[in-house]
């Protein structure tokens, strides 16, 4: 598209009263949504998941919420077929065409726009289209979204000798979570092959209407009661040492370590089968036991991510449905690992029942128990601020990134949500654990030591293969 044509499109947006979201951008990582007449916009309350995410990200760097993906395109895919597939996805899933508008003090509402046509920027990959795609993903990951003006995704196509071979697509986290990204990828492959998808998808406004309804009042009260029991059983809120020194807040530094182990994956599955529990319960128990042994803490308050898709009606909802549920884990002296795993499993099961809740209720309740602000300042004003330890079992999400390399990898970069200790677990042939630390400390001893101990606990408890 020429500069003059872009100017004409932008002027059309201005005359129609629409934000000039994409036509005015010059970055090649862009999707130009062309809609030159005013269309109706539907406003609705946020879902509990959207509200929870919004409260968690308000004080984080905006690019932290960018989730870039690189999707291989099938042989024979054309630029129009990719554009049509993306148009179909956006029409099918309202969250891909939703913007977010301020509504009072600290409030936000959904603004659902009508579908629009998509015009992708092709980028020639030359001799190394894979590397070109990685560079494009890095660039789009660094470019924040404006949630008021932008639709929460953007994309470009990488070509090889003119033929499309990769789609680089970046989502804002408020529109998707890991489960939703996997679902969108599956649906995109169907659509780009020219096939149709069956029944329509559920919408966030339908879920929000149910979650805030009078019929759900008892469930909201039950979740609040559950959090009250957690606050009573949890240790007092513990701030990051040195964060509020006499000279002001100390700067946080970030470090991560990653370890993949096929032996640990096999052992975790053996334990889960033997005890009739889930593999995530095994790994979570091992993580808590490792923290207990290294720190001496007798009671741990752990934030466990739940995808909130146990209800079949919302399983295919593309949105950020994730919330954190609280778990108090107290390893007992002389307790065998199997007993700890069973207790963690059933306590987690109970917590998951209250996985969808109004975070503002919990913030109000937390203040009554002395839970205020944030452990390390990153999540001030959010339920996430109460926790030092976070656990996220991603399962087979992006399984191509799992590693069977027995060597520890460490670093300081990458996507960083600011949590004090954040363990992500991916499974497959290998159990791949990535532990990130944000603290006033330095060095990698804590993250590497915890990962090695976690692995050793699982393997030892798994017995002979």
C-alpha positions in Angstrom: 0.0 0.0 0.0 1.4 3.4 -1.0 1.9 6.3 1.3 -0.9 8.2 -0.5 -3.3 5.2 -0.1 -2.4 4.9 3.6 -3.2 8.6 4.0 -6.5 8.1 2.3 -7.4 5.2 4.6 -6.4 7.2 7.7 -8.5 10.2 6.5 -11.4 7.8 6.1 -11.0 6.7 9.7 -10.9 10.3 10.8 -14.1 11.2 9.0 -15.9 8.1 10.4 -14.8 9.0 13.9 -12.7 5.9 14.3 -9.3 5.7 16.0 -6.5 5.7 13.4 -5.1 2.5 15.0 -3.2 0.7 12.3 -3.2 2.8 9.0 -1.0 5.4 10.7 1.7 2.9 11.8 4.8 2.5 9.7 6.1 -0.7 11.4 6.0 -3.7 9.1 4.6 -5.7 12.1 1.1 -4.5 11.6 -2.4 -5.4 10.6 -4.4 -2.7 8.9 -8.0 -2.9 9.9 -9.9 -1.1 7.2 -13.4 0.0 8.2 -14.4 3.3 6.7 -17.9 3.7 8.1 -19.1 4.0 11.7 -20.2 0.7 13.1 -22.0 -0.1 16.3 -19.8 -0.8 19.4 -21.1 -3.0 22.2 -20.1 -2.2 25.7 -20.1 -4.7 28.5 -18.5 -5.3 32.0 -15.3 -7.2 32.3 -15.2 -10.9 33.1 -13.6 -11.9 36.4 -10.5 -13.1 34.3 -10.2 -9.8 32.5 -10.6 -7.8 35.7 -8.0 -9.9 37.4 -5.5 -9.5 34.6 -6.2 -5.8 34.4 -5.5 -5.3 38.2 -2.3 -7.3 37.8 -0.8 -5.4 34.9 -1.5 -1.8 35.7 1.9 -1.2 37.2 3.9 -3.4 34.9 5.7 -2.4 31.7 3.0 -2.7 29.0 5.1 -4.9 26.7 5.1 -7.6 29.4 1.5 -8.4 28.2 2.6 -9.1 24.6 2.4 -12.7 23.6 4.2 -13.2 20.3 3.8 -16.4 18.3 5.3 -17.9 15.2 3.0 -20.2 13.3 4.2 -22.3 10.3 2.0 -22.1 7.3 1.0 -25.1 5.2 2.4 -25.6 1.8 0.3 -23.8 -0.8 -1.0 -21.2 1.6 -1.5 -17.8 -0.1 -1.6 -14.4 1.4 -5.4 -14.1 0.8 -6.0 -17.4 2.4 -4.1 -16.3 5.5 -6.0 -13.0 5.6 -9.3 -14.7 5.2 -8.5 -17.2 8.0 -7.6 -14.3 10.4 -10.8 -12.5 9.4 -12.8 -15.6 10.2 -11.1 -15.9 13.6 -11.8 -12.3 14.5 -15.4 -12.7 13.5 -15.7 -15.9 15.5 -14.0 -14.6 18.7 -15.2 -11.2 20.1 -12.1 -10.9 22.3 -10.0 -10.4 19.1 -12.0 -7.3 18.2 -12.5 -5.9 21.7 -10.9 -2.7 23.0 -11.0 -1.5 26.6 -12.3 1.8 27.8 -11.9 3.6 31.2 -15.1 3.7 33.2 -14.8 5.5 36.5 -12.1 5.3 39.2 -10.0 2.2 38.4 -12.7 0.8 36.2 -12.7 -0.6 32.7 -15.3 -1.9 30.3 -15.2 -4.0 27.2 -15.9 -2.2 23.9 -16.7 -4.9 21.3 -16.2 -3.7 17.7 -17.5 -5.2 14.5 -15.3 -7.5 12.4 -13.1 -5.7 9.8 -11.1 -6.8 6.8 -7.4 -7.7 7.3 -4.5 -6.6 5.1 -1.2 -8.2 6.1 2.3 -6.9 5.4 4.3 -9.6 3.6 8.0 -9.6 4.7 10.5 -11.5 2.5 12.6 -13.9 4.6 15.3 -14.4 2.0 17.6 -17.3 2.7 16.5 -17.6 6.4 12.8 -17.1 6.8 12.9 -18.7 10.3 15.3 -16.1 11.5 13.3 -13.3 9.9 10.3 -14.5 11.7 12.1 -14.5 15.0 13.3 -11.0 14.5 9.8 -9.9 13.6 8.4 -11.6 16.7 11.0 -9.7 18.8 10.0 -6.4 17.3 6.3 -6.9 17.8 6.8 -8.1 21.4 8.5 -4.8 22.2 5.7 -2.7 20.8 3.0 -2.1 23.4 -0.7 -2.1 22.6 -2.9 0.8 23.3 -5.9 -1.0 24.7 -8.2 1.9 24.1 -7.3 2.4 20.4 -5.9 -0.9 19.2 -7.4 -4.3 18.6 -5.5 -6.7 20.8 -3.5 -8.5 18.1 -1.3 -7.7 15.1 0.4 -9.9 12.5 2.6 -10.1 9.5 3.4 -12.9 7.0 7.0 -14.0 6.3 7.6 -15.2 2.8 10.2 -17.3 1.1 10.7 -16.4 -2.6 7.3 -14.7 -2.4 5.5 -17.8 -0.9 4.0 -17.3 2.6 5.8 -19.7 5.1 5.4 -18.2 8.6 2.7 -16.1 10.3 4.1 -13.9 13.1 1.1 -12.9 15.3 1.2 -11.1 18.6 -1.7 -11.0 21.1 -2.3 -8.9 24.2 -2.7 -11.1 27.2 -6.1 -9.6 28.1 -7.5 -11.2 24.9 -5.9 -14.6 25.3 -4.2 -17.0 27.7 -2.1 -20.1 26.9 -5.1 -22.3 26.4 -6.7 -19.8 24.0 -3.5 -19.4 22.0 -3.4 -23.2 21.4 -7.1 -23.2 20.4 -6.6 -20.3 18.0 -3.7 -22.0 16.4 -5.7 -25.2 15.9 -8.6 -23.2 14.4 -6.3 -21.1 12.2 -4.9 -24.3 10.6 -8.4 -25.5 9.8 -9.4 -22.1 8.3 -6.3 -21.5 6.3 -6.9 -24.9 4.6 -10.3 -23.5 3.4 -12.4 -25.5 5.8 -15.1 -24.2 8.1 -15.5 -24.4 11.9 -18.6 -25.8 13.5 -20.8 -24.2 16.2 -20.3 -20.5 17.2 -17.9 -19.6 20.0 -19.0 -18.2 23.4 -18.4 -14.6 24.2 -16.8 -12.7 27.1 -19.9 -10.5 27.5 -22.0 -13.7 28.0 -19.6 -14.9 30.7 -19.5 -11.5 32.4 -23.3 -11.3 32.5 -23.4 -14.7 34.2 -20.5 -14.0 36.7 -22.0 -10.7 37.9 -25.6 -12.0 37.9 -27.8 -12.4 41.0 -27.9 -16.1 40.4 -24.1 -16.3 41.0 -24.2 -14.3 44.3 -23.9 -17.4 46.5 -20.8 -18.5 44.5 -19.2 -15.1 44.9 -19.9 -15.3 48.7 -18.4 -18.8 48.8 -15.2 -17.6 47.1 -14.9 -14.8 49.5 -15.4 -17.1 52.4 -12.7 -19.5 51.0 -10.2 -16.6 50.7 -10.9 -15.7 54.3 -10.0 -19.2 55.5 -6.8 -19.0 53.5 -5.9 -15.6 55.1 -6.4 -17.1 58.5 -4.2 -20.1 57.8 -1.5 -18.3 55.8 1.7 -16.8 57.3 1.8 -13.0 57.7 2.5 -11.2 54.5 6.3 -11.1 54.1 7.9 -8.2 52.2 11.0 -8.5 50.0 14.0 -8.0 52.4 15.6 -4.7 51.7 12.9 -3.4 49.5 12.0 -0.5 51.8 15.3 0.5 53.1 16.2 3.8 54.8 17.3 5.2 51.4 14.1 4.2 49.7 13.0 1.2 47.6 15.8 -1.0 46.4 16.0 -1.9 42.7 14.8 -5.4 41.8 16.9 -7.6 39.5 15.7 -10.6 37.6 17.2 -14.0 36.9 15.9 -17.2 35.5 16.9 -20.8 35.2 15.5 -23.6 33.0 16.0 -27.3 33.3 14.5 -30.1 31.2 14.5 -33.8 32.3 13.0 -36.8 30.6 13.7 -38.8 33.8 11.7 -36.3 35.9 8.8 -36.5 33.4 8.7 -40.3 33.7 8.9 -40.2 37.5 6.2 -37.6 37.8 3.8 -39.6 35.7 4.6 -42.8 37.7 3.8 -41.0 41.0 0.6 -39.5 39.6 -0.6 -43.0 38.4 0.4 -44.6 41.7 -1.4 -42.0 43.8 -4.3 -41.4 41.4 -3.6 -37.7 41.3 -2.6 -35.2 38.6 1.0 -34.7 37.4 0.7 -30.9 38.3 0.0 -31.9 41.9 3.2 -33.9 41.9 5.4 -31.1 40.6 3.7 -28.5 42.8 4.3 -30.6 45.9 8.0 -31.1 44.9 8.3 -27.3 44.3 6.9 -26.5 47.8 9.1 -29.2 49.4 12.2 -27.8 47.7 11.4 -24.3 48.9 10.8 -25.6 52.4 14.1 -27.4 52.5 16.1 -24.5 51.1 14.4 -21.6 53.1 13.2 -23.3 56.3 9.7 -21.8 55.8 7.1 -24.0 57.4 4.1 -22.5 55.7 4.0 -21.3 52.2 1.3 -19.2 50.5 1.4 -20.2 46.9 -0.4 -18.7 43.9 -1.6 -21.4 41.5 -2.8 -20.5 38.1 -6.1 -22.0 37.0 -7.4 -21.7 33.5 -11.1 -21.8 34.6 -12.3 -24.1 31.8 -13.9 -26.9 33.8 -17.4 -25.7 32.6 -17.8 -27.0 29.0 -19.7 -23.9 28.1 -16.6 -21.7 28.5 -13.9 -24.2 27.4 -13.7 -22.7 24.0 -13.9 -19.1 25.1 -10.9 -17.2 23.7 -10.0 -14.8 26.5 -7.9 -14.4 29.5 -9.7 -16.7 31.8 -6.7 -17.4 34.1 -6.8 -16.3 37.7 -4.6 -17.3 40.6 -6.0 -19.5 43.4 -4.3 -19.5 46.9 -2.8 -22.6 48.4 -1.3 -22.9 51.9 1.3 -25.7 51.9 2.9 -26.8 55.2 5.3 -29.8 54.8 5.4 -31.6 58.1 8.5 -33.1 59.8 9.1 -36.6 58.7 6.2 -36.6 56.3 6.7 -38.9 53.3 6.4 -37.3 49.9 3.3 -39.3 48.8 1.3 -37.9 51.8 2.3 -34.3 50.9 1.3 -34.9 47.2 -2.1 -36.2 48.2 -2.7 -33.2 50.5 -1.6 -30.7 47.9 -3.7 -32.4 45.2 -7.0 -32.3 47.2 -6.3 -28.8 48.6 -5.7 -27.7 45.0 -8.9 -29.3 43.9 -10.9 -27.4 46.5 -9.1 -24.1 45.5 -9.9 -24.7 41.8 -13.6 -24.8 42.7 -13.3 -21.1 43.6 -11.1 -20.2 40.7 -13.4 -17.6 39.2 -13.9 -14.7 41.6 -14.2 -11.0 41.9 -10.6 -9.8 42.7 -11.9 -6.5 44.2 -13.7 -8.6 46.8 -10.5 -10.4 47.7 -8.5 -7.1 47.9 -11.0 -5.7 50.3 -11.0 -8.9 52.4 -7.2 -9.0 52.3 -6.8 -5.6 53.9 -8.8 -6.9 56.9 -6.0 -9.5 57.4 -3.1 -7.2 57.0 -2.5 -8.1 53.3 -1.8 -4.8 51.6 0.3 -3.7 48.7 2.8 -6.1 47.2 5.5 -8.5 48.4 8.0 -6.8 46.1 6.1 -3.8 44.7 5.4 -5.3 41.3 1.7 -6.1 41.8 0.6 -3.3 44.1 -3.2 -3.1 43.9 -3.6 -6.7 42.7 -4.3 -10.0 44.4 -1.1 -11.3 42.9 0.8 -8.9 45.2 0.1 -11.1 48.2 2.3 -14.0 47.0 6.0 -14.8 46.9 5.6 -18.1 45.1 3.7 -18.6 41.8 3.1 -22.0 40.0 1.8 -22.3 36.5 1.5 -25.7 34.9 1.3 -25.0 31.1 1.1 -28.7 30.1 1.8 -29.1 26.4 1.5 -25.5 25.5 4.3 -24.7 23.0 5.6 -28.2 23.4 8.3 -27.4 20.7 10.0 -25.3 23.4 10.4 -28.1 25.9 13.9 -29.2 26.4 15.4 -32.6 27.4 18.8 -30.9 28.0 20.1 -31.9 31.4 22.3 -28.8 31.5 20.9 -25.8 33.4 20.3 -22.7 31.3 20.3 -19.3 32.9 19.7 -15.8 31.9 18.3 -12.3 32.7 16.1 -11.5 29.7 12.8 -12.7 28.4 9.2 -11.9 29.3 9.0 -11.0 33.0 5.8 -10.5 34.9 7.6 -9.3 38.0 6.6 -12.2 40.4 9.1 -12.8 43.2 9.4 -16.5 42.3 7.5 -17.8 39.3 7.7 -21.5 38.2 6.4 -22.4 34.8 6.1 -26.1 33.9 5.8 -27.6 30.4 5.3 -31.3 29.9 5.9 -33.7 27.1 8.7 -36.1 26.6 10.6 -34.0 29.0 9.5 -32.1 32.1 10.7 -28.5 31.5 10.7 -26.2 34.4 11.6 -22.5 34.2 12.0 -20.6 37.4 12.2 -16.8 37.4 13.2 -14.7 40.4 12.6 -11.0 40.9 14.3 -9.7 44.1 16.9 -7.3 45.5 19.4 -10.1 45.4 21.9 -11.1 42.7 23.2 -14.3 41.4 21.6 -17.5 40.2 22.1 -19.7 43.2 18.5 -19.6 44.4 16.8 -20.4 41.1 19.3 -23.1 40.1 19.3 -24.7 43.5 15.6 -24.9 43.7 15.3 -26.4 40.2 17.9 -29.1 40.8 16.3 -29.9 44.2 12.8 -30.1 42.6 14.1 -32.5 39.9 15.9 -34.7 42.5 12.8 -34.9 44.7 10.6 -36.0 41.9 13.1 -38.6 40.6 13.7 -40.0 44.0 10.0 -40.3 44.8 9.3 -41.9 41.4 11.2 -45.0 42.2 12.8 -47.3 39.5 11.5 -46.9 36.0 
